[in-house]
Amino acid sequence: MEATPEPTPRWLTEVQGIEGVPPASHPSPEQRVAGLTEGLYALLAAAVDHPQQWYRLLDASATMWRYSGGNVALLTMQMAQRGPVKPTLVAGYKEWERHGRYVLKGEHALYVIAPRTARITPDDEQGRASEAREPVLAEPGDGISRSRIVGWRGQAVFDVSQTEGEPLLVPVAGQVEVPPQADSCTQLWESLTGVARNARYNIVISEKQAGLADGYTDHGRRLISVGSWLDAGDRVATLAHELAHASLHVPGDAIGALYGSSAEHRGLAEIEAESVAYVVLRAHGIDRGEQSVAYLVGWADAVLEAEADSILRCTRDRKPMSRVDIAKSALGRVTSVAKTILETTNPSGFGGRLGPTRPVISWETVPAHYLPPDLSVQPAENAHRNNRWVPPVIG
């Protein structure tokens, strides 16, 4: 009689060492996406039960801001299952090869959820003319949309810590934060005012604020007001906070209205706005933990209150939202707005994705195999005021 084989552990929660033996079978694409989604929901549920997890997600989003909030959460979760190293820079196997680095033997891939696309034919265009259109991807070069999302798949990527090869400047986790200097705050202020102008909002510095608030947003007048008594750091943080309100909590916010994130539910609206500010400033090397705590300490209470409101206001056409759905929506909204802002303010670093520019590093603490060969020679023109080495721009 053959022995009954032991059930295979779920791949998403399985923890294996670097030299671990790969599983005998691999999940199908549908199973992989389902497993990733299940893991994401479990992580978001934990973020509501243990609010400190929300800070961790925001910190990871500040490092990997070019990724969606859901994929940042998935990468953080999968790396945590493998050890204390946090994800900082990820790419596919071939992308690493193009940059002269190679995945270490025995390493297992991390997975993110990516869209499956299909080309749009003229027949598709006619057949879908009267239907609700799905997200369409633009094909570079001609300005004509030729692809649409037809499903989702798990895409394999590897963190830089799983690779070796050509020296690469990478972010260093756990770097000691330094107080922002006046000129850096001035530069960030100018960048944020550019974001406001692109959104057609005017900014005023006022001695009198409604309700004695540090800042407020008037959607009708398209006006953002910031208190004149604030120092440079607080003024930048307030503007980032109000830019989130200007983007997310406008009249007619259909998504937020599902759980009352705007005027009907100020608690969660403030959490979303301060989370955006936290991510934006963190990406620029500014730690606003103490100042943000007054807002973010109420994260879990705001989500639970929004869940209760959603249940009370549900109708035949309006389904109630669970706390996990609300947390997922809030994370997606926060990281989407933060990414839009950061694409303009352009902080140092890759934002989690390999790109044409090289990020700032802490040259004193980065592992040796990450250092460029001539790091011992630091040109004076590359010296950074925060004791970080800034590499020259390579075209």
N, C-alpha and C positions, 0 to 999 in steps of 0.2 A: 504494500500500500504506500503510495507516494505521500510524502509529508506535505501538509497544507502550507503554501508559502505565506510568509508574513506580509501583511498589507504594506504597500509602498507609501512612505510618508508623503504628505502633500509637499510638492516641490517648493512652494513659496515659503514655507516655514522651516524647511530643512536646512540645517547648519552643517557645513562641511569645511574642513580645513583645506589649506592650499594643496596638500597632497591627497585629498579625498578622492575616492573613486567615483566617477560620474555615474548617474543613475542608468539602469539598464535600458530604460525606455524614456522617451521624451513626450511631453504633452503635445497635443495637437494645437494649432494656432488658436482655435476657439477656447480650448481648455486653458491655455496660457493667459489669454486676455481675461477669462473668467477668474482665474486665480489671482492675477494682478489686481483686478477690481475688488475682489473679496479682501485682499490684503490691504488695499487702500482704505476701504470702509472700516476695517478693524483698527487701522491706525488713527483715523479721524474720530472714531468712537473713543479711543484712548485719549485723544487730545481734548475731548469734552470732559471726560472723567478726571483727567490729570492735566490741568491747564498749562503746566510747565512744558508739555509736549507742543503746545502752540508756539511758544517761544523758539523751540528747537526747529520747528518747521519754518518759521520766519527767518531764523539765522541761516538755515540751509538755502532758503529762497534768495537771500541777499548774496550768497556766494554763487548760486547757480541760477541767476535771474533770467537767463535766456530760455530756461525750460518752464513748462507749465507747472502750476502748483502741485497737481496730481503726480506728475512724473518726478518732481523733486522729492515728494513724500515717498514715492516708491523706491527711488534710489537711496534715500536716507535709511529706509527700513531694511533694504537688502544689504547695505553695507554694515548696518548695526548687527545683523545676524552673523557677520563674518569676523567682527572684531571692533576695536575702538576707532579705527580710521574712518573719517568722514569723507563723503564724496566731494571732490572739488572740481574735477575736469574729466569729462567722459566723452568717449567717441567709439565708433565701431572699429572692428578689427582692421579693416582696410584703411580707414581714415588714419589710424595710428601708424600704419606702415607708410603712408604718404608723408608723414611727419618724421620718419626715421626712427620710430619706436615700435616695439613688438611686445605682444602679450606674453607674460611669463608662463612657462610650462605649468600645467596643472590648475591655472586660474579658471574659474567659472564665470560666465557672463552675468552681468546685471541686465535687467529688462525694463524698458519703458514702453508705454503704449503709443503707437504711431498710427497715422491714418493709412488705410489702403485706398489707393486712388485708381480711377479709370479715365481714359480719354473720352471726351465728349464728341460724339459724331453729330452731323446735322440732323439725323433722325432722332437722336436723344434730345436735341434742342427743341424740336417740334413737339415731341411726346411729353416733355416736361414743362411746356410753356404755361399750362394752366394749373400746374401743381406747385406746392410749396417748395421752393428751391433749397437744395442742400448746400453746405459750404462749398465754394468753388475755388480752386487754386489757380493762380495766374501763371502762365508760362512766360519765363523771362524773355525779353527781347522784342516781342511784338504787341504787348499790351492786351492780348486776347485771352480770355479765360478758356482753357482747353481741358481741364481736369476737374473731377469732382470726387468727393469722399464717398466711398461705397462700403466702408467697413473699417475695422480696426485690427491691428496685429501687435504682437509683442516683438519689439526690436532689441536685438542684443547689443550691448555696449560694455565697455570696460573703463574703470577709473584709472587715472594716471598712476596710482599706486600699484596697479596690477601690470604695469608695463616697464620696460627698460629700453635703453638705446640712446639716441641723440639727446644731449642735455636740453632740458626744457624748463623755462621759468614758470613756476606754478604757484598758486596761492598757498599759504601756510596756515593750517588750522591752528586755532588757539593763540594767534599773535596778540601781543599786548596792545590794547587800544591806547591811543594818545589823544589828549584833548584837541579838538579842532582849532586850528589857528585862524586868525581873523581873515587873512587873505584867502584861505581855502573856503571859509564860509561865504565870503564875498563872491568867489567864483561859482559856488554852488547856487547861491541866491540868483545870480545872473542867469544861470542855466534854467532854474526853476521858473523864473519870470518868462523865459522863452517858451517853456511849456504852456504857461498861462496864456501868452499871446497867441500861440497856435490854437488854443481852445477858445480864443476870442473872449477872454476874461481880462478885465483891467484890475490892477493891484494898487491899493492905496495904503499908506502908512498913517494910521489914525491915532489920535490921543484919546478918543472916546470909542469904546466898543460896546455893542449891544450885549447886555447881561454881564458886563465886565469880563468877557471872554478874551483870550489872547488873539483870537481871530474868528472870522465868520465869513460865510459865502452867501451872497445874494444872487440866486439864479435868475430872477427876473431882470435885474439890472446888470447881470453878468459882471459881478464885482466881487473881488476877494479883498477883505480888509484885515490888516495885521497890526497889532498893537505897537505903538511907537516906543514903549518903555522896555521892550524885550531886547536882550543882548543879541549878538550876531547868531550864535548857535540856536537860541530859542526861536529867533525870527525865521531861520531856515526851516526848522522843524515844524513850525506853525504853518508856513506856506506849503510844505509838502503835505501836511494834514488836510489843509483846505483844498488843495488840488485834487485830493482823493474825493472829497465831498463834491467838488465841481464835476467830476467824471462819473461818480457812482450814484449819487443821491439826488438826481434831478427829478423834477416832476414828471410822472409817467414812467418811472423806472419799473418796467414790467417784471424783471427778475426779482429785484428787491421787494416788490410788492407782494410776492408770494409768501414772504415771511416778515413783511413790514419793516424793511431795513431803512426806509427813509423817514419822513416826518411822523409816520405812524409808530415807528419803533426806533427811537433815537439811540437806545443802548447799543444795538448791534451796528447801527450806522457809525457810531463813534469808534467801536472796535475795528470796523473795516478801515476807517480813515486813519486811525493811529497805527494800524498794522502796515498800511502802505507807507506811512512816514517812517516807521521803524525799519522796513526793508530798504527803502531808498537811502536813508542816512547810513545804515549799516553797510550797504554796498560801497559807500564812499568812505568807509573807515571810521564813521562816527557812531559811537555806542550811546543810544538814548534809553538804555534799560531803565534807569531810575526814573527818568522823566515820563516814560511810557507806562510805568507800572500802574498809575492812577487810572488809566484807561483799560489796559490789557488784563489787570487783575480780575475784572468783571467779565472776561471772555466766556467762561462756562455759564454763568448766570444769564448772560445776554442770549446765548444760544438756546438755553432751556426755556427762557421766557418767550423767545420767538417761536419755539416749537409749540408752546401752549397757545399762543395767539393763533398760529396756523391751524391748530385743531379746532379752536373756538370759531374761527372764521371760515371753516371749510363748508362748501356747498356741493350741489350736484356737479357743477362744472369746475370746482376748485378743490383739488385733493389736498389733504393735510401733508405737511412735510415733516420728516423725522429729524432728530437732532443731527444725525449723520449727514443727511441730505443738506441741511442748513450749513453745517461745517464745511462740506465739500464745495457748496456754492460760494461761501465766504472766502475760502482759500483760493478758489479760481478767480474770483473778482479782484481780490487783493493782489495776487501775483500778476494778473493781466495788466492792471493799472500801473503797478510798480515797473513792469517791463516797459510799458509805453514811456514812462517818465525817464527811466534809466537809458533808454535808447537815445534820448536827447542829452541828458547830463553826462553820459559816457564815462562811467567810473573806470578806474584801472582794473584790469583783469579780463578774463575771457567770458565771465558770466556762465561758466560751466561747459561752454562749447569751444572747440578749437576754431581759431579764426586767424585773420591776417595780422592782427596786432598781438603783442606779447604783454602779459600782465606784470604788475609790480610784485616783487617778492621781498621777503625778509631774508637778506643774504646771510645773516648770522645764524639762522636756525633751520634753514632748508636742508634736507638730506643731501649728502655729497653727490649722489648720482643724479640730482636734479640741477646741479650748478653748471653754468657755462665754464669752459676751461680757463678763461682769462678773468675770472671774477676777482682775483686778487688785485687787479689793476682797476681802480674805480675812477674814471675821468671826473674832474671837478664839475664839468657841466652836467653830469648825470647824477650828482648828489641830490637826494631828496630831503626836504626839510624834516621829514619824519623818520630819518635814518633808514630809509629804504632805498635800494638801488633801482634806478629807472633805466632800463636798457634803451639804447638808441633805436629809433624807428627804422625798421628795415622794409624797404619798398617792395 
